Amino acid sequence: MSILSINQLSKRYGKITAINKLSLNVERGMTYGILGPNGSGKTTTLGIVLGITEADEGNFQWFDGGPGHLNRLKVGALLETPNFYPYLNAEDNLKLIAHIKKVKNPKIDELLKMVNLYHRKHSRFKTYSLGMKQRLAIAGAMIGDPEVLIFDEPTNGLDPQGIAEVRATLKDIASMGKTIIMASHILDEVEKICSHVAIIKNGQLLASGTVGSIIHDDILIEIASDNLEKLQKSFADFPGLRKIDIKETHLVLNLQEETSPSEINRFAFQQDITLSHLRVVRKSLEAEFLEITSNHQN
């Protein structure tokens, strides 16, 4: 079932195009990452689907397309730095959010346990670390038991421990069957948290799909012989091959798993081919992301 459908969305601020004919589709139960450099249009997109900002062109639809105000009751969001009353404790801050949302039974203790803050429920907000503040904000977004949670850069500015704690919390929420939409410029976070990803740059969609199909940690192996055409045809059926890139002087095998040079040599020999060049290159996820974004310049 489609939770959110975005169709040809565009938004301009003067001469700046923040979003350019963006189309996305988020299905129920996905942990969906919107990944892109700072200034790529992620926050603008989230602002539009939450009704905070109006699009210039295109449209979007939540759930079955019912009344907007009813659909928004099914969505919890955290878009900016957590903003609570500093002299109130965690419990009272969450009670206040429940009152604003008109939620009669907010189950505050359960929420505080979920974000690992129950032991600090009576501590004032101003005494919390940045990571704790962010986790309390996640608990606030969960009040009312929304079907969808939206987070904009949820680990931004946190130290490694805070990042790990927020990541674990988001994974726990996803395991409950909730749909999560998360915008981030941090590749590592999207890869570790999300099941699906859309990569955008300058407001345009560059790629979308499962994380494994879009951003992968391939092993690259360069090979060459005196007949590149024969070499390409011979290695088309090599086990674990994702694709073959053809260069001027060699081929680059994109493999899903690590393969030893001896296995490559043995396979070539079986095809009656003598390799003149063989080099193993490890490709990082960061390099893959940079390759996708750098190949789509405006």
C-alpha positions in Angstrom: 0.0 0.0 0.0 1.3 3.5 -0.9 1.8 5.7 2.1 3.0 8.8 0.3 3.0 9.5 -3.4 4.8 12.6 -4.7 4.2 13.5 -8.4 6.3 16.0 -10.3 6.8 18.3 -7.4 8.5 21.7 -8.0 9.4 24.6 -5.7 11.3 27.8 -6.5 12.5 30.6 -4.3 13.1 33.5 -6.8 15.8 32.3 -9.2 16.7 29.2 -7.1 14.9 26.0 -7.9 14.7 24.0 -4.6 12.8 21.0 -6.1 12.6 20.2 -9.8 9.8 17.8 -10.9 10.5 15.4 -8.1 8.5 12.1 -8.0 8.7 9.6 -5.1 6.6 6.7 -3.8 6.8 5.4 -0.2 5.2 2.1 0.6 3.9 1.0 4.0 6.6 -0.4 6.3 9.5 1.1 4.4 12.3 2.9 6.2 12.8 5.4 3.4 15.9 7.6 3.2 16.0 10.8 1.2 19.7 11.2 0.7 21.5 14.2 -0.8 24.1 16.9 -0.1 23.1 20.0 2.0 20.9 22.3 -0.1 19.6 19.5 -2.3 15.9 20.0 -1.5 15.4 17.4 1.2 13.9 19.7 3.9 11.8 21.6 1.3 10.3 18.3 0.2 9.4 17.3 3.7 8.0 20.8 4.5 5.7 20.5 1.5 4.3 17.0 2.3 3.7 18.2 5.9 1.7 21.2 4.7 4.2 23.7 6.0 5.3 24.9 2.5 3.3 25.1 -0.7 4.6 23.6 -3.9 4.6 25.7 -7.2 3.9 22.7 -9.3 2.9 19.0 -8.9 1.1 17.3 -6.1 1.3 14.7 -3.4 -1.0 12.3 -1.7 -1.0 10.7 1.8 -2.6 7.3 2.3 -5.9 7.0 0.4 -6.0 10.7 -0.5 -8.6 11.6 2.2 -8.9 15.0 3.9 -5.4 16.5 4.6 -6.1 17.3 8.2 -7.1 13.7 9.0 -4.1 12.3 7.2 -1.7 14.6 9.2 -3.0 13.0 12.4 -1.4 9.8 11.2 2.0 11.4 10.8 4.6 12.3 13.5 7.5 14.6 12.5 10.7 16.0 13.8 12.1 18.6 11.5 14.3 20.9 13.5 16.4 21.0 16.7 14.3 19.7 19.7 12.6 22.5 21.4 11.2 21.8 24.8 10.6 23.8 28.0 14.1 23.7 29.6 12.8 23.7 33.2 10.2 21.0 32.7 11.2 17.3 33.0 10.8 14.8 30.3 7.5 13.5 31.6 5.9 16.9 31.8 7.2 18.0 28.4 5.6 15.0 26.8 2.3 15.5 28.7 2.3 19.0 27.2 2.7 17.7 23.7 -0.1 15.2 24.3 -2.3 18.0 25.4 -1.5 20.0 22.3 -2.2 17.0 20.1 -5.4 16.2 22.1 -4.2 12.7 22.9 -6.0 11.4 26.0 -3.8 8.3 26.7 -0.3 9.1 25.5 1.4 6.2 27.3 4.4 8.4 28.3 6.2 5.7 30.3 6.2 3.3 27.4 7.5 6.0 25.1 10.3 7.0 27.5 11.3 3.3 27.9 11.4 3.0 24.1 13.8 5.9 23.7 15.8 4.7 26.8 15.0 7.8 28.9 12.7 6.3 31.5 15.4 6.5 34.2 15.6 10.3 33.5 11.9 11.0 33.3 12.1 13.4 36.2 15.2 15.2 35.0 14.8 18.7 33.6 15.3 19.0 29.8 18.1 21.5 30.2 20.2 18.8 31.9 20.0 16.4 28.9 22.8 15.8 26.4 22.1 16.5 22.7 21.5 12.8 22.0 19.0 12.6 24.9 17.2 15.7 23.7 16.9 14.2 20.2 15.5 10.9 21.6 13.0 12.8 23.7 11.9 14.6 20.6 11.5 11.2 18.9 9.2 10.2 21.8 7.3 13.4 21.3 6.8 12.6 17.6 5.5 9.1 18.6 2.7 10.6 20.8 -0.7 9.6 19.3 0.8 6.4 17.8 1.2 7.8 14.2 1.6 5.4 11.3 4.4 7.4 9.7 7.4 9.1 11.3 9.3 11.9 9.5 12.8 12.9 10.6 15.0 15.6 9.1 18.7 14.9 9.8 18.0 13.1 13.0 21.7 12.5 13.9 22.9 16.0 12.9 25.4 17.4 15.5 25.5 14.4 17.7 28.6 12.7 19.0 29.3 9.0 18.0 27.4 7.7 21.1 24.4 9.9 20.4 24.3 8.8 16.8 24.4 5.2 17.8 21.6 5.7 20.3 19.3 7.6 17.9 20.0 5.0 15.2 19.0 2.2 17.6 15.8 4.0 18.5 14.9 4.5 14.8 15.5 0.8 14.1 13.2 -0.1 17.1 10.5 2.1 15.7 10.8 0.5 12.2 10.6 -3.0 13.8 7.2 -2.0 15.2 5.9 -1.8 11.6 6.0 2.0 11.4 6.8 3.7 8.1 9.8 6.0 8.5 10.8 8.8 6.1 14.3 10.2 6.9 16.2 13.0 5.2 20.0 12.9 5.6 23.2 14.0 4.0 25.1 11.3 5.8 25.5 8.2 3.6 26.5 5.9 6.5 23.3 6.7 8.4 21.0 6.0 5.5 22.8 2.8 4.7 22.6 1.5 8.3 19.0 2.6 9.0 17.0 2.6 5.7 15.6 -0.2 3.6 15.0 2.1 0.6 16.7 5.3 -0.6 16.1 8.2 -3.0 19.2 10.2 -3.9 18.5 13.8 -4.9 20.7 16.7 -5.9 19.7 20.3 -6.8 16.1 19.2 -6.3 16.3 16.4 -8.9 15.9 12.7 -8.3 19.1 10.9 -9.4 18.3 7.3 -8.3 15.8 5.4 -6.1 15.3 1.8 -5.0 16.4 -0.5 -2.3 19.6 0.6 -0.5 21.4 -2.5 -1.7 20.5 -1.9 -5.4 21.4 1.8 -5.3 24.3 2.1 -2.9 26.4 -1.0 -2.7 29.9 -1.8 -1.5 31.1 -3.6 -4.7 34.5 -5.0 -5.2 35.9 -3.7 -8.4 38.5 -5.7 -10.4 40.3 -4.3 -13.5 41.2 -6.9 -16.1 42.6 -6.6 -19.6 43.8 -8.9 -22.5 44.7 -8.4 -26.2 41.0 -8.8 -27.1 38.7 -6.8 -24.9 35.6 -7.8 -26.9 36.2 -11.5 -26.3 37.1 -10.7 -22.7 33.8 -8.9 -22.1 31.7 -11.7 -23.6 33.6 -14.4 -21.6 33.2 -12.6 -18.3 29.5 -11.8 -18.8 28.6 -15.0 -16.9 31.1 -14.7 -14.1 29.6 -15.6 -10.7 28.6 -12.7 -8.6 28.9 -10.1 -11.4 26.8 -7.0 -11.1 28.0 -5.3 -14.2 30.9 -4.7 -16.5 32.2 -1.2 -17.2 34.2 -0.9 -20.5 37.2 1.4 -20.4 39.7 2.3 -23.2 42.4 -0.2 -22.2 40.6 -2.5 -19.7 37.3 -3.8 -18.3 36.1 -3.2 -14.7 34.2 -6.0 -13.1 31.7 -4.9 -10.4 31.4 -7.9 -8.1 28.9 -8.4 -5.2 31.4 -10.3 -3.1 35.1 -10.5 -2.7 36.9 -12.7 -5.3 40.5 -13.7 -5.3 42.8 -12.8 -8.2 43.5 -16.5 -8.6 39.8 -17.2 -9.3 39.7 -14.5 -11.9 42.8 -15.9 -13.6 41.4 -19.4 -13.4 38.2 -18.4 -15.1 40.0 -16.5 -17.8 42.3 -19.5 -18.5 39.2 -21.8 -18.8 37.9 -19.4 -21.5 41.3 -19.7 -23.3 42.2 -16.1 -22.4 45.5 -14.8 -21.0 45.1 -11.7 -18.9 47.6 -8.8 -19.4 46.3 -6.8 -16.5 44.6 -7.6 -13.2 44.0 -5.2 -10.3 41.7 -5.4 -7.3 40.1 -2.1 -6.2 37.9 -1.8 -3.1 35.0 0.6 -3.7 33.6 2.3 -0.6 29.9 3.3 -0.2 31.0 6.9 -0.1 32.7 6.6 -3.5 29.5 5.1 -4.9 27.5 8.0 -3.5 29.9 10.6 -4.9 29.9 8.9 -8.2 26.1 9.0 -8.5 25.9 12.7 -7.5 29.0 13.9 -9.5 27.7 12.3 -12.7 24.5 14.4 -12.6 25.7 18.0 -12.8 23.3 20.8 -13.7 
